[in-house]
């Protein structure tokens, strides 16, 4: 069994920020490793641009080996099979067992999937990204009508990108509530206008309860028939954190304190989409902002120093790509759109990638 002073599990946005900080400034003492399911970290904000043909796959990913080498952190590549919070042990899919004095989880979440009966409809989730891209290439060999499940930023951006690129003969978008719920009414109306202009059929307040063969049902009402469903719906927690003994909320996300520590196991930190903290949304923006606090607290934990508190920002900037090089902006209830904001989004996205290519 390998023992580490600190084991970073998952290559999410916060952990990338921690590694970058340690590469530029002295890292804390001890044996430290990053455990990742794959050799690269994908940046989700550039996925719509990739599908629209505006980015290449290599533009949207960070090579972990180079970043870990710069941060003097060991890179381990294997999916997690299980975790024992009490013993601080991680069981890997390749059979290895790891032990650590301190753990930090930044593993994200999976995509929620409706109950399915029959296999006539093929489902493709936007995560994990490498699996999604493989499936998408297969779909593109024989284009067919398709539905997208999810009315958040990811679903809207994907629908706009695919409709503009003409890669889907007919496209429908289903939302459980209002489109872009939580953003301003102005950006919602702008998005609806773009979607309708490009021929996307939008169905709001239509939660999908189940899939029967090739038909989507909302309650007992059949609402769409086809063979391809793209899943960009809400976050669903992985099963293993809840099974580990960590205290989790009713949805399986790890309950954390403002110091980003687990309430039940303070030697385990959790950030990003896998964690539950009042005021922190399931969004990459919040995970990125947690990075500096997490880096400070991991350093403090290994040195026996006092920890800082993370305070979620009340407002966050939202930039939604429209697929044509433009973007929609939402900030403090105000909305706007156009090429200027698309260039701004590209600048921020590419800047994130470049910052972590040390």
N, C-alpha and C positions, 0 to 999 in steps of 0.2 A: 504494500500500500504506500503510495506517495503522499508525503505530508508537505503542506505549504503553510506559510504564515498568513497568506491572503490568496484567495481564489476568486477571480472575477468570472462569473458565469454569464455568458451572453455578450455579443458584440453590438449592443444597442448604442443609441446616440450618446447616452451619459457615459458609458464605459469608454467610448472613443474619445470623448473629451477628457476623461481621466488620464488615458494613455498619452494623449497629446501634451497635457500639462506636465506629466512626469518626464516626457521626452525633452521638454524645454527647460524644466527645473528639476532639481534632484528629487528622485523618487524616494518613498519611505524605505526603511531598512527591512530586510527579511527576504524570504523566497516567495516570489509572486508569480502567478500564472493567469493567463486568460484562457478560458474554455469556450470554444465556439463550435457550432455545428458545421461550419464550413470555413474555407480559407479567406473569404472576402466578406465584407459588410456592405449590404446594399442600402442605398439611400432612397427611401420610398418616395420622397418628394419629386424625384425625376422620372418615376415610372411612366406617368402619362406622356411626357415628352419622348420617352423611349419608344412607346407604342405608336406615337404620331410620326416617328421617323426623325425627330429633331435631335435625339441623342443616340449614342452607341452604348452597348452594354458596359464597356469598360469605362465610360464616362460617369457611370452611376454607382460605382463601387470603390471601396477602399481596401487595398491589400493589407491584411492584418499582420503578416510576417514582418514587413518593413516597419510598421508602426510599433509592434511589440519589441523589435530589435532596438529601435531608437529609445524606447522606454525601459529597456533592460528587463523585459518581462517575458517569461516563457509562454509560447503559444501551444495549446493543446487543441486538437481538432477531433471532436466526437460529439454526437448528440447525448443529452442527459437522459438516463433511463429512470433514475429515482434519486431522491434526496432524503437523508435522515437529519432533521434539524437538531435533534437531541445529541447525536453523535458527531455532527458536523461532517458527515460523510456523503460523498456524491458517487453514485454508481453510474458508469458510462455504458453506452450501447455496445462498445467493443469489449466489455467485460472488466475493464479496469475499475478500481476503487480509489478515490482520492479523499484525503482528509485535510482540513484546514482549520487554523485557529480563528480566522475571520472569513466570512463569505459575503459576496455582493452579487445580487441578482439583477440583471438587466436583459431579460430574455424576451420581452415583448409579450404578445398574445397571439392567439390564432383567430381565424375568422369564424363567426357563428354560422352554422349550417342548419337549414330547416330539416325537419323530419322527412325522410325520403322512403317511398314505397315503389319498388320497381327500379329498373336501371335504364329506362328509355331516355332519360334526360342526363346529359353529362355535365358535371359540376367542375368548375375550375376556380379555386380561391386565389386571391392576389398575393397571399403569403403561404409558404415561403417563396421568395421571389425567383430563385433559380428553378424551382419546380413549376412555377407559374409560366415562366418564359418558355420552358420546354413544351408545356401543354398548349400555350398560345401559338407557337410555331406549327404544331400539328393541326390546330384549328384553322390556321390561315391557309393551309394547303387546300382546304375545301370550305370556303366561306359559307355560312348559313345564318339565318336569323338568330338573334341572341337577345337575352334579357340580362340586365344587371340588377343585382339586389343590393341596395344600399344607397340612401339619399344624402350621405355626408359628403365631405370634400372629396374623398377618394372616388366614390361612385360618380359624382358629377364630372370630375376631371377626366376620368376614364371614358365616360360616355361622350364628352365633347371631343376628346382626342380621336376616338374610334369613328365617330360619325363624320368628322372632317376628313379623316384619312380614307374614307370610303371602304374600310376593310370589313364592314358588316352590312349585308343587304338590308336588314331591318333591325332596329334597335329599340328596346323598351327599357325603362328605368323605373324600378319599384321602390317606394319609400314607406317605412312603417309609420312615419309621422309626416311633418312638413319637410319639404326639400331644404337642406342646409339648416336644419333646426339648431338654434343656438347662435346663428349669425344674424346680421341685420336684415330687415325686410327688403332694403334696397338691393343688397347683393343677391338675395333670393330671387327677386324679380329679374335682375339682370341675367342670372343663370337660367331661369326658365325661358327667357327670351332667346338666348343662345341655343338652348336645347331644341326648342320648337322650330327655330330657323333652320336647324340642321336635320329636322325630321325625326327627332327622338321622341317616342311616345312616353310621357311622364305620367305615372300614377301615384299620387300622394295619398297619405292616410290609408295605406293598403298593406298591412303587415301580412307577410306570407307565412301561413301556418304549416303547410306541408306540401310535398311534391308527390303527386300520384302519376306514375309512369311519365308521360311527357307534358303534364299539366301542372301549373302552379295554382294553389288554392289560397284564398284569403278567407279564413273561416270555412264556410261550406260553399263559397262562390268560386268557380273556376275563373281565373283572370288572365291567363296566358297559356298558350300551347306552343311548344317548341322542344328542341333537343339540346340546347346549350344555355347554361346559366353561369354567369360570372359573379362570383361572390365578393362583394366589397362592403359587406355589412359590418355590424358592430363587433367590438373585441370580445373574445371568449377566452377565459383563463385556461392555461394548460392545467392538466389534472395533477401533475406531480408536486407542485408547491403545496397544494391543500393536503395531499396525502403524506407530505413530509412531516407533519406535525406543527407547521407554522400556523399562527393565527391568521385566518383569512376572512374576508367579508362574505356575504351570502352568495356572491358570484364567483368566489374562488380566488380573488385577488389578495395579495399579501397586505395585511394591515400594518402600516408603518407610522412612526412618530415623526414630528417635524425634523428630527435629526436624521431621518431616512433609515432608521433602524426598525427592525421588526419589534412590535410590542411584546410578543411572547418570547422572542429569542434575540436579545440585543446584540449578540455577536454576528448577526446576519443582517445585512443591509439589503434593501430592495428599492428599485427606482423604475421609472418609465411605466409602460402599459401593464406590467405584471404586478404593480403596487397599487394600493388604495390609500389615498390621503385626501381629506376634504379640501376642495379648491383646486386640486391638480387634475386636469382633464387627461383623457387618453389621447395624447397628441405629441408628436415629435418635438414641438416647440417647448413643451414643459419638460420633456426628458433632457433636452439640450441644456435648459436652465438649471436642472438639477446637477449637471456634471461638475461645475466648480465646487459646489457645497459637498458633493460626494467625495471629490478628490481631497478636499481639506479634511473631511471627517475620517476617511480611510487612513490618511497620514497621521491624524491625531490618535486614532485607535491603535495603530501600530507603535506609536511613541508614548502612549499614556497621557495624552493631552486632552483638553476640553473640546467638545464638539460644538459645531455651529448648527443653527436651525435654518431650514429651508422654508421660505414663505412664497407660495405660488403667486404669480402676478395676477392681478384682477382682470387685466385686458391683454389680449395677445393679437398680434398682427396676423391676418389671414390673407394669403395670396393664392388664388386658384387659377391654374393654367387653363386657358380656353382652347388649347390645341393648335392655334394658328399663330403662335408667337406672342399673343397677348395674355392678359391675366385680369382677374377680378380682385379688387381690394376690399377688405372689410376691416375697419379700425374705429373703435369707440362708437359704433352705431352708424358710421358713415361708410358709404360705398362709392366705388369708382371702377373704371375698367378701361382697357386699351393697351396698346403696344408698349407704352412707357412702363407700365406695371409688369408687363411680361419680361422686359429687359431687367427690371429690378429683381424679379423672381429668379431669372437665370443667373444673375450676379450673385445672389444669396446662395442658390443651390450649388453652383460651381465653386463658390468660395468655401462652402462646407467641405466639399470633396478635397479641394486643394489644401486646406488647413490640416487635413489628416493624412496627407501624402508626404510624410516627412522624409 
